[in-house]
């Protein structure tokens, strides 16, 4: 039987211009882009995360990734 998972992936830019990604499993199904962007703005404004490239300075990308795995073969015990 296929197994489906969902992941929220938020990508920020840090002071060095590098990407910093936060991934969260099983986001709410009714989550809106506005809600995600507001949280990203709060993360940046509160300056709670520092990366090797410095503080987070801007939002870069947001994705909800749906992944389906179809297991086609199971070895005999």
C-alpha positions in Angstrom: 0.0 0.0 0.0 1.4 3.5 -0.9 2.7 5.6 2.0 2.3 9.3 1.6 4.2 11.9 3.7 4.1 15.7 3.7 6.9 18.1 4.6 6.9 21.9 4.9 10.2 23.3 3.7 11.0 26.9 4.6 14.2 28.4 3.0 15.9 31.5 4.3 18.9 33.5 3.2 21.5 34.3 5.8 24.0 37.3 6.0 26.5 35.4 3.8 23.9 34.9 1.1 23.6 31.2 1.7 20.4 29.2 2.0 19.3 27.9 5.4 16.4 25.3 5.4 14.0 24.4 8.1 11.9 21.3 7.4 8.8 20.2 9.4 7.0 16.9 9.0 3.2 16.6 8.7 2.1 20.3 8.4 -1.6 21.0 8.8 -3.5 20.3 5.7 -5.2 23.8 5.8 -2.0 25.7 6.3 -1.9 28.9 4.1 1.0 30.7 2.5 0.1 33.8 4.5 0.5 31.8 7.8 3.8 30.4 6.7 5.2 33.7 5.6 4.1 35.3 8.9 6.0 32.6 10.8 9.1 33.1 8.7 8.9 36.9 9.3 8.7 36.2 13.0 11.7 33.9 12.9 13.8 36.5 11.1 12.6 39.4 13.3 13.2 37.6 16.6 16.7 36.6 15.5 16.4 33.3 17.3 18.6 31.3 14.8 22.2 32.0 13.8 23.9 30.0 11.1 27.5 29.6 10.2 26.8 32.3 7.6 25.3 34.7 10.2 21.8 35.6 11.1 18.8 34.9 8.9 18.0 38.0 6.8 15.3 37.2 4.3 12.7 34.6 3.1 13.8 32.7 0.0 11.3 29.9 -0.7 8.5 27.8 0.8 7.3 24.4 -0.4 5.0 21.7 0.9 6.3 18.5 -0.5 4.1 15.5 -0.9 6.0 12.2 -1.2 4.4 8.9 -2.1 6.3 5.6 -1.7 5.1 2.4 -3.3 6.8 -0.6 -1.8 6.9 -3.1 -4.6 8.8 -5.9 -3.1 9.4 -7.3 0.4 12.0 -10.0 0.9 10.9 -13.3 2.4 11.7 -13.6 6.1 
